[in-house]
Amino acid sequence: MARPTNTPQSKVNIIYAEATGSFIVLLAVAERQGFFKKYGVDAQTIAARGAVVPRLTAETPIGMIGEPAALLQAAEGADLRIVASFSEINLSGHLVARPEIQKPEGLRGKRVGVRVVGAGIWISTILALEQLGLDAQRDAITTVPVGSPVQILRALEEGTIDAALVSARQSRELEAKGFSVLLKDYPTDITSFGGGMMVTTSYLLAHPDIVENVVLALIEALAFTLAEKNKEEVMQAFKTSLNIIDADTAASNLAELKRNPYASLKALKKMQSIIAIHDPRLLKLKIEDLIEDRFVRKLDESGQIDHLYAAYGKK
């Protein structure tokens, strides 16, 4: 079992997608609270900004990225494994359009902004369009890679895109400026995507001890984050990692985090089927082969995960 260590720190680069979801907060918490160093890891975090999918390489062998991005890379031939899944993100947000678009059918032939095509926000956008009875291919709706949520909002205000899926807070601000809210109510159990920790297979084989310690540091960050007594520190992490400053939005993000971060085969297969609309190569993936949950399972079955939650006053 991985434990705190005073041995020399093992260096590793961890890449992540800027401002992409609740699971990124765990990376910020682990850094701010010194959990990586506690378990003997000198972790250097590297942000992938804009309309870029974070890629695992020999230089950045570990990633905190959306599971759709991992599936896309695997379909392209990248040899990687999903070692932990920290969030399960249901369809949320409001689909907002420019003021002149008053009805869903007005989106036909228009441009809808996403972070990158094929990844998490894109999946949520496709699902939101389906709720309106629209189909991107049939209705000639172009999904445009724009970048971070902040960049998407700016593009919508500047008119370089016609619509986008945004947060409820952003939706209220846009509606006050005359923008149209085409969708804000739908079933609450529609899973869009998840996010977690990925690693290249070569690094996993060469450094299983480091991978395990990174997993442990992030699980301690998870226990810390879900503890009510740490609310102030967690809000600071939300501010620095996701630019979230209001408690309601933070609480919504916290609800996405999974207490035991096992990857879900069912959820990954659903993502696979949706992304395959964009990239048919995903249909060739055997999802079972991408999941490597031995570290989470070891920490779970040994009682270490329960111990961490108890240490922070969380059952």
C-alpha positions in Angstrom: 0.0 0.0 0.0 1.3 3.5 -0.9 2.1 5.5 2.2 3.6 9.0 3.0 7.3 8.9 2.4 10.4 11.0 3.1 12.3 9.5 0.2 13.5 11.6 -2.7 10.7 12.9 -4.8 10.0 11.2 -8.1 9.4 13.7 -10.9 6.5 13.4 -13.3 4.6 15.8 -15.6 0.8 15.7 -15.5 -1.1 17.3 -18.3 -4.7 18.6 -17.9 -7.3 20.5 -20.0 -7.8 24.0 -18.7 -11.1 24.7 -17.0 -12.8 21.5 -18.2 -14.7 20.0 -15.2 -15.0 19.3 -11.5 -12.3 16.7 -11.5 -9.6 19.4 -12.3 -10.3 20.9 -8.8 -8.7 17.7 -7.3 -5.4 18.5 -9.1 -5.4 22.0 -7.7 -6.2 20.7 -4.2 -3.5 18.1 -4.3 -1.0 20.8 -5.3 -2.2 23.4 -2.8 -2.3 20.9 0.1 1.0 19.2 -0.7 -0.4 15.7 -1.3 1.8 14.9 -4.2 4.9 15.6 -2.1 3.4 13.8 0.8 3.5 10.6 -1.3 6.9 11.2 -2.8 5.9 12.7 -6.1 7.3 15.9 -7.6 4.4 16.6 -9.9 4.6 19.3 -12.5 1.2 20.2 -13.9 0.9 21.4 -17.5 -2.2 23.1 -18.8 -3.5 22.5 -22.3 -5.2 25.7 -23.2 -7.7 26.6 -25.9 -9.1 24.2 -28.5 -6.5 21.6 -27.8 -7.0 18.0 -26.6 -4.3 17.2 -23.9 -2.1 14.4 -25.2 -0.2 11.8 -23.3 3.4 11.5 -24.4 6.7 10.4 -23.1 7.1 13.9 -21.7 3.6 14.0 -20.2 2.8 10.4 -19.4 0.0 11.1 -16.9 -3.1 13.2 -17.7 -6.1 14.5 -15.8 -8.3 14.7 -18.8 -11.9 14.0 -19.9 -12.6 10.3 -20.7 -13.8 11.3 -24.2 -10.4 12.8 -24.9 -8.8 9.5 -23.8 -11.0 7.5 -26.1 -10.2 9.7 -29.0 -6.5 9.2 -28.4 -6.9 5.5 -28.1 -8.7 5.4 -31.4 -5.8 7.3 -33.0 -3.5 4.5 -31.8 -2.2 5.9 -28.4 -1.5 3.1 -25.9 -3.0 4.4 -22.7 -5.0 3.2 -19.7 -7.7 4.8 -17.5 -6.6 4.2 -14.0 -9.2 6.3 -12.1 -12.4 8.1 -12.9 -13.1 11.0 -10.6 -16.3 12.5 -12.0 -19.5 11.6 -13.7 -20.9 14.6 -15.4 -24.6 14.7 -16.3 -26.0 16.8 -19.0 -26.3 20.3 -17.6 -26.2 24.0 -18.5 -28.3 26.0 -20.9 -28.2 26.1 -24.6 -28.1 29.8 -25.5 -28.4 31.4 -28.9 -27.9 34.8 -30.4 -30.9 37.2 -30.0 -32.3 36.7 -33.5 -32.6 32.9 -33.0 -35.8 32.5 -31.0 -36.7 28.9 -31.7 -34.7 25.6 -31.9 -35.3 25.2 -35.6 -33.4 28.5 -36.0 -30.2 26.6 -35.3 -30.4 24.7 -38.5 -27.4 25.6 -40.7 -25.8 27.6 -37.8 -22.5 27.4 -35.9 -22.5 26.0 -32.3 -19.4 26.5 -30.2 -17.6 23.7 -28.3 -14.2 23.3 -26.7 -13.0 20.7 -29.1 -14.9 18.4 -31.4 -15.4 14.9 -30.0 -14.6 15.8 -26.3 -16.8 16.4 -23.3 -18.5 19.7 -24.0 -19.1 18.5 -27.5 -20.9 15.4 -26.2 -23.0 17.5 -23.9 -23.9 19.8 -26.8 -24.9 16.9 -29.1 -27.1 15.6 -26.3 -28.7 19.0 -25.7 -29.4 19.4 -29.4 -31.1 16.0 -29.3 -33.4 17.3 -26.5 -34.5 20.0 -28.9 -35.2 17.4 -31.6 -32.2 18.5 -33.6 -29.4 16.4 -35.2 -26.2 18.1 -36.0 -25.6 16.1 -39.2 -29.2 16.1 -40.5 -29.7 19.8 -39.7 -26.4 21.0 -41.0 -25.4 22.4 -37.6 -21.6 23.0 -37.5 -19.9 22.4 -34.1 -17.0 24.8 -34.0 -13.9 24.2 -31.7 -13.4 27.5 -29.8 -11.6 26.7 -26.6 -12.3 27.1 -22.9 -15.8 28.0 -21.5 -14.6 31.6 -21.2 -13.5 31.7 -24.9 -16.8 30.1 -25.9 -18.8 32.8 -24.0 -16.7 35.5 -25.7 -17.2 34.0 -29.2 -21.0 33.9 -28.6 -21.0 37.6 -27.5 -18.9 38.6 -30.5 -21.0 36.6 -33.0 -18.4 34.3 -34.3 -20.7 31.4 -33.2 -24.5 31.4 -33.1 -25.1 29.3 -30.0 -23.4 27.3 -27.2 -24.0 25.3 -24.1 -23.1 27.5 -21.1 -23.5 27.4 -17.3 -26.7 28.6 -15.7 -24.9 31.7 -14.4 -23.6 32.6 -17.8 -27.0 32.0 -19.2 -28.6 34.5 -16.9 -26.0 37.1 -17.9 -26.5 36.5 -21.6 -30.3 36.5 -21.3 -30.1 39.9 -19.6 -28.3 41.1 -22.8 -31.0 39.8 -25.0 -29.7 36.4 -25.9 -32.2 33.5 -26.3 -32.3 30.6 -23.9 -33.5 27.6 -26.1 -33.0 24.9 -23.5 -32.6 24.8 -19.8 -34.8 22.0 -18.5 -34.4 18.3 -19.3 -34.1 14.9 -17.4 -31.5 15.1 -14.7 -30.0 11.6 -15.3 -28.5 12.0 -18.8 -24.8 11.2 -18.4 -22.6 13.2 -20.7 -19.0 12.3 -19.9 -16.5 11.8 -17.1 -13.0 12.8 -16.2 -10.1 11.2 -14.5 -6.5 10.0 -14.5 -4.9 8.5 -17.6 -1.4 7.1 -18.1 0.6 5.8 -21.0 1.0 2.0 -20.8 4.8 2.3 -21.1 5.0 4.6 -18.1 2.6 2.4 -16.2 4.8 -0.6 -16.8 8.0 1.2 -15.9 6.8 3.2 -12.9 3.7 1.5 -11.2 4.8 2.9 -7.8 4.7 6.5 -9.0 1.3 5.9 -10.7 -0.1 4.4 -7.5 1.2 7.3 -5.4 -0.4 9.9 -7.8 -3.7 8.0 -7.6 -3.4 8.1 -3.8 -2.6 11.8 -3.7 -5.7 12.5 -5.9 -7.9 10.3 -3.7 -6.8 12.2 -0.6 -7.5 15.4 -2.5 -11.0 14.0 -3.2 -11.6 13.2 0.5 -10.3 16.7 1.4 -12.6 18.3 -1.2 -15.8 16.5 -0.1 -15.3 17.4 3.6 -17.5 20.3 4.6 -14.9 21.7 7.0 -12.5 22.4 4.1 -15.1 24.5 2.2 -13.0 27.7 2.3 -9.8 26.0 0.9 -11.9 24.2 -1.7 -13.5 27.4 -2.9 -10.0 28.8 -3.5 -9.2 25.8 -5.6 -12.4 26.3 -7.6 -11.4 29.9 -8.2 -7.9 29.1 -9.4 -8.8 26.0 -11.5 -12.2 26.7 -12.9 -12.8 30.4 -12.2 -15.8 29.5 -10.1 -16.5 31.9 -7.2 -20.1 31.3 -6.3 -21.0 28.5 -3.8 -24.0 27.2 -5.8 -22.0 26.5 -8.9 -19.2 24.9 -6.8 -21.8 22.7 -5.0 -23.1 21.5 -8.4 -19.6 20.6 -9.4 -18.9 18.8 -6.2 -22.0 16.6 -6.8 -20.2 15.3 -9.9 -17.3 13.8 -8.0 -17.3 10.1 -7.3 -16.5 8.8 -3.8 -14.8 5.7 -5.1 -13.1 6.6 -8.4 -13.7 3.4 -10.4 -14.1 3.8 -14.2 -17.5 2.8 -15.4 -17.5 0.4 -18.4 -21.2 1.2 -19.1 -20.6 5.0 -19.2 -17.4 4.6 -21.3 -19.3 2.5 -23.9 -22.0 5.2 -24.1 -19.4 7.8 -24.7 -17.9 5.6 -27.3 -21.2 5.3 -29.2 -21.7 9.1 -29.3 -18.2 10.1 -30.2 -18.2 7.5 -33.0 -20.7 9.8 -34.8 -17.7 12.1 -35.2 -14.9 9.5 -35.5 -16.0 5.9 -36.5 -12.6 4.6 -35.5 -13.9 4.5 -31.9 -16.1 1.5 -32.8 -13.0 -0.6 -33.1 -11.9 0.0 -29.5 -12.4 -2.7 -26.8 -13.2 -0.5 -23.9 -12.5 -3.3 -21.4 -8.8 -3.2 -22.4 -8.5 0.5 -21.5 -9.5 0.2 -17.9 -6.8 -0.4 -15.3 -8.4 -0.1 -11.9 -5.9 -2.2 -9.8 -4.7 0.8 -7.9 -8.1 2.1 -6.9 -9.2 -1.5 -6.1 -6.1 -2.0 -3.9 -6.7 1.2 -2.0 -10.4 0.4 -1.7 -10.1 -3.2 -0.5 -7.3 -2.4 1.9 -9.5 0.2 3.6 -7.1 3.1 2.7 -9.9 5.0 0.9 -12.2 4.7 3.9 -9.4 5.7 6.2 -8.8 8.9 4.2 -12.5 9.9 4.3 -12.6 9.2 8.1 -9.5 11.4 8.6 -11.3 14.3 7.1 -14.6 13.6 8.9 -16.4 12.2 5.9 -18.0 8.8 6.0 
